[in-house]
Amino acid sequence: MAKEIERKFLVNQQISDFLENSHALFCSQTYISSDSEKIVRARVLGDKGFLTIKSKVTGITRHEFEYEIPKAEAIQLINLFGHNVIEKTRHIIPYKNHTWEVDVFSGLNQGLIVAEIELKSEEEQFELPEWAEKEVTGDLKYYNNNLQKNPYCKW
């Protein structure tokens, strides 16, 4: 069973230099189902489509099942079920033996930038980059499924 162990951070202005030199992919996604126990998401990331099922978070861990699907089907799911579709550019930034995913949101979440790091265990140690500031791991308003319901532009 796959598990996602993830921590989230807001960033400061120093991130701009790292974004310019990073690998970037456009992402469009929507939540087909979302409640306190699970989410079901359709996503287009770059030239690929994905269907993802995640359990509720316990600590910073949750079960995650992600399946690559044809991009055309992912687009169709987003078009059928998308309400306030999440759009962002995902930047992949290697830093000190870890990979950070920095999401620069657009659309209704324009102005929000969130950096995420996936870990092998909740106890795994890592070094914070100089551009990572406030940790928002437990703050539900920064979860993408909540950004779909209550976008950043309404805060």
Phi, psi and omega in degrees: 000128182282142177234144175248122176240112193221144172236145184239144180220146166279161185237165175253186185294341180296345181294333187302321178296322181288324180295322181299329185253015184259164171280128185234142178228136175283141182230134173229131183208157175216162180254117180283324177215139180207118174213189186291344183259335186197162168227150172233122187236142168250136185217143165248123179233109185065237181257020182236155175247150181217148169240127186231139175237127180232143175275176176294158182276134172239111188070245173239019184242143171209159176283142181219129175237117182235132183233130174285133177232164178303138181305320180299323178289322176298317178298317179298317177298318178298317179294323180286320189247357186288120171233119187054061182303136177278127176234137181199163171251124180263122178255130179261119185233109174288137178207114174047062176068015175227162176245125177259141173249117181251116183260119176258107187281152175229190181063224183291347179251017179309135178101344180268133175229124181233132177254135180234145174231131176263137185242164178275336177209162179294338182268353183302133179271148176207159179261133178284132173292160181296341181269352178274129183243258187281129175282133181233025184307314183270001183272105188300334182295341179270358176285138184304321181294330176280329175295333176290320181280323183227080186295157182306325182295345181260000182286000000 
